Amino acid sequence: MDYLIWPGAIIVLAGLAGIIWSVLTVGRARRAKLSDAELRVKLQQAVLLNIGALLVSALGLMMVVVGVILR
C-alpha cells in the first residue's frame, strides 16, 4: 500500500507547514504592537489556519497508518 503511505506523508508535511505558518503569523502579530481589536482578528485567522492544518495533518497520518497496516 505504498500509494497510501507516501501521499499521506506529504499531506502530513503540508499540515505541519500550516501549523508552523500559523505560529509564525501569531508571532509576527504580537511583535507588530497592534491594537486589541486588530490583534484579535489576526489571532482568529491564525486559529482557523491552525485547526485546518491540524485536520490536514491528521488525515495524512491516518493515510500513513492505514497504508502501513494494509502493507
MDAnalysis code that builds the backbone (N, CA, C; Angstrom):
import MDAnalysis as mda
import numpy as np

u = mda.Universe.empty(213, n_residues=71, atom_resindex=np.repeat(np.arange(71), 3), trajectory=True)
u.add_TopologyAttr("name", ["N", "CA", "C"] * 71)
u.add_TopologyAttr("resid", np.arange(1, 72))
u.add_TopologyAttr("resname", ["MET", "ASP", "TYR", "LEU", "ILE", "TRP", "PRO", "GLY", "ALA", "ILE", "ILE", "VAL", "LEU", "ALA", "GLY", "LEU", "ALA", "GLY", "ILE", "ILE", "TRP", "SER", "VAL", "LEU", "THR", "VAL", "GLY", "ARG", "ALA", "ARG", "ARG", "ALA", "LYS", "LEU", "SER", "ASP", "ALA", "GLU", "LEU", "ARG", "VAL", "LYS", "LEU", "GLN", "GLN", "ALA", "VAL", "LEU", "LEU", "ASN", "ILE", "GLY", "ALA", "LEU", "LEU", "VAL", "SER", "ALA", "LEU", "GLY", "LEU", "MET", "MET", "VAL", "VAL", "VAL", "GLY", "VAL", "ILE", "LEU", "ARG"])
u.atoms.positions = np.array([
    [0.814, -1.201, 0.000],
    [0.000, 0.000, 0.000],
    [0.858, 1.265, 0.000],
    [1.917, 1.231, -0.777],
    [2.789, 2.399, -0.861],
    [2.066, 3.611, -1.425],
    [0.997, 3.374, -2.178],
    [0.271, 4.507, -2.757],
    [-0.552, 5.245, -1.700],
    [-0.626, 4.733, -0.481],
    [-1.235, 5.477, 0.625],
    [-0.183, 6.098, 1.539],
    [0.957, 5.437, 1.655],
    [1.965, 5.877, 2.620],
    [2.619, 7.188, 2.179],
    [3.153, 7.231, 0.962],
    [3.890, 8.420, 0.527],
    [3.012, 9.655, 0.353],
    [1.851, 9.544, -0.284],
    [0.994, 10.747, -0.318],
    [0.545, 11.183, 1.079],
    [0.316, 10.212, 1.966],
    [-0.044, 10.545, 3.341],
    [1.064, 11.304, 4.044],
    [2.307, 10.878, 3.799],
    [3.448, 11.572, 4.411],
    [3.562, 12.993, 3.876],
    [3.304, 13.167, 2.591],
    [3.354, 14.512, 2.010],
    [2.253, 15.391, 2.598],
    [1.079, 14.814, 2.800],
    [-0.032, 15.564, 3.400],
    [0.288, 15.935, 4.841],
    [0.914, 15.017, 5.570],
    [1.324, 15.325, 6.948],
    [2.299, 16.496, 6.954],
    [3.261, 16.484, 6.043],
    [4.222, 17.578, 5.981],
    [3.557, 18.905, 5.603],
    [2.560, 18.848, 4.730],
    [1.823, 20.064, 4.377],
    [1.069, 20.603, 5.592],
    [0.464, 19.711, 6.360],
    [-0.222, 20.135, 7.580],
    [0.731, 20.708, 8.600],
    [1.904, 20.099, 8.729],
    [2.916, 20.612, 9.641],
    [3.390, 21.993, 9.207],
    [3.538, 22.186, 7.906],
    [3.922, 23.510, 7.394],
    [2.843, 24.538, 7.724],
    [1.579, 24.157, 7.642],
    [0.492, 25.072, 8.003],
    [0.507, 25.430, 9.476],
    [0.815, 24.460, 10.317],
    [0.900, 24.727, 11.758],
    [2.045, 25.684, 12.049],
    [3.189, 25.450, 11.423],
    [4.335, 26.345, 11.608],
    [4.003, 27.745, 11.092],
    [3.306, 27.816, 9.971],
    [2.912, 29.110, 9.411],
    [2.012, 29.876, 10.384],
    [1.072, 29.167, 11.025],
    [0.179, 29.840, 11.964],
    [0.937, 30.329, 13.194],
    [1.930, 29.571, 13.650],
    [2.739, 30.003, 14.785],
    [3.527, 31.264, 14.418],
    [4.098, 31.274, 13.223],
    [4.845, 32.450, 12.782],
    [3.931, 33.662, 12.613],
    [2.710, 33.437, 12.135],
    [1.744, 34.522, 11.977],
    [1.408, 35.146, 13.325],
    [1.204, 34.328, 14.336],
    [0.897, 34.844, 15.675],
    [2.101, 35.605, 16.224],
    [3.287, 35.080, 16.020],
    [4.482, 35.777, 16.498],
    [4.652, 37.137, 15.855],
    [4.423, 37.201, 14.538],
    [4.526, 38.486, 13.839],
    [3.457, 39.460, 14.317],
    [2.252, 38.947, 14.557],
    [1.165, 39.819, 15.004],
    [1.456, 40.375, 16.395],
    [2.048, 39.572, 17.262],
    [2.352, 40.058, 18.607],
    [3.460, 41.096, 18.598],
    [4.446, 40.904, 17.729],
    [5.549, 41.860, 17.654],
    [5.151, 43.161, 16.967],
    [4.054, 43.143, 16.218],
    [3.631, 44.328, 15.470],
    [2.977, 45.381, 16.352],
    [2.747, 45.070, 17.618],
    [2.140, 46.030, 18.554],
    [0.811, 46.567, 18.022],
    [-0.064, 45.649, 17.632],
    [-1.380, 46.032, 17.114],
    [-2.320, 46.364, 18.266],
    [-3.413, 47.013, 17.941],
    [-4.435, 47.268, 18.964],
    [-5.116, 45.945, 19.299],
    [-5.893, 45.950, 20.358],
    [-6.541, 44.715, 20.797],
    [-7.467, 44.146, 19.734],
    [-8.235, 45.002, 19.085],
    [-9.182, 44.537, 18.069],
    [-8.450, 43.948, 16.860],
    [-7.395, 44.624, 16.423],
    [-6.636, 44.110, 15.274],
    [-5.929, 42.796, 15.618],
    [-5.374, 42.727, 16.834],
    [-4.700, 41.510, 17.268],
    [-5.691, 40.355, 17.361],
    [-6.894, 40.639, 17.849],
    [-7.914, 39.601, 17.961],
    [-8.280, 39.050, 16.583],
    [-8.401, 39.915, 15.584],
    [-8.717, 39.476, 14.220],
    [-7.603, 38.593, 13.676],
    [-6.345, 39.016, 13.870],
    [-5.201, 38.225, 13.396],
    [-5.149, 36.866, 14.086],
    [-5.415, 36.851, 15.389],
    [-5.373, 35.592, 16.126],
    [-6.512, 34.662, 15.714],
    [-7.684, 35.206, 15.427],
    [-8.788, 34.377, 14.958],
    [-8.450, 33.737, 13.619],
    [-7.817, 34.496, 12.734],
    [-7.407, 33.935, 11.454],
    [-6.357, 32.848, 11.651],
    [-5.437, 33.070, 12.572],
    [-4.395, 32.086, 12.837],
    [-4.987, 30.811, 13.439],
    [-5.995, 30.960, 14.280],
    [-6.639, 29.785, 14.872],
    [-7.330, 28.963, 13.787],
    [-7.995, 29.627, 12.864],
    [-8.633, 28.895, 11.767],
    [-7.604, 28.152, 10.924],
    [-6.501, 28.805, 10.635],
    [-5.429, 28.164, 9.885],
    [-4.854, 26.985, 10.664],
    [-4.677, 27.165, 11.960],
    [-4.113, 26.121, 12.803],
    [-5.032, 24.896, 12.852],
    [-6.316, 25.117, 13.008],
    [-7.259, 23.996, 13.063],
    [-7.310, 23.271, 11.723],
    [-7.337, 24.023, 10.631],
    [-7.335, 23.406, 9.311],
    [-6.074, 22.595, 9.061],
    [-4.928, 23.146, 9.451],
    [-3.668, 22.429, 9.272],
    [-3.618, 21.184, 10.142],
    [-4.169, 21.264, 11.330],
    [-4.211, 20.097, 12.207],
    [-5.080, 18.996, 11.603],
    [-6.207, 19.371, 11.024],
    [-7.077, 18.375, 10.385],
    [-6.400, 17.745, 9.163],
    [-5.705, 18.549, 8.377],
    [-4.982, 18.022, 7.213],
    [-3.894, 17.061, 7.677],
    [-3.192, 17.432, 8.713],
    [-2.129, 16.592, 9.245],
    [-2.695, 15.273, 9.782],
    [-3.816, 15.333, 10.461],
    [-4.437, 14.113, 10.985],
    [-4.898, 13.209, 9.850],
    [-5.436, 13.787, 8.792],
    [-5.851, 12.999, 7.639],
    [-4.657, 12.288, 7.009],
    [-3.562, 13.005, 6.868],
    [-2.355, 12.393, 6.318],
    [-1.821, 11.288, 7.205],
    [-1.859, 11.501, 8.507],
    [-1.400, 10.476, 9.433],
    [-2.278, 9.233, 9.353],
    [-3.579, 9.432, 9.206],
    [-4.482, 8.286, 9.038],
    [-4.149, 7.506, 7.768],
    [-3.839, 8.228, 6.706],
    [-3.470, 7.560, 5.457],
    [-2.205, 6.729, 5.635],
    [-1.230, 7.282, 6.338],
    [0.019, 6.551, 6.566],
    [-0.237, 5.305, 7.403],
    [-1.012, 5.431, 8.464],
    [-1.285, 4.296, 9.339],
    [-2.042, 3.198, 8.596],
    [-3.058, 3.571, 7.831],
    [-3.816, 2.575, 7.061],
    [-2.905, 1.908, 6.034],
    [-2.045, 2.680, 5.390],
    [-1.126, 2.110, 4.425],
    [-0.153, 1.127, 5.058],
    [0.340, 1.444, 6.253],
    [1.278, 0.548, 6.941],
    [0.551, -0.705, 7.400],
    [-0.652, -0.557, 7.918],
    [-1.403, -1.732, 8.398],
    [-1.745, -2.678, 7.241],
    [-2.130, -2.137, 6.120],
    [-2.526, -2.974, 4.985],
    [-1.345, -3.474, 4.166],
    [-0.179, -3.040, 4.480],
    [1.012, -3.436, 3.719],
    [1.349, -4.868, 3.886],
])
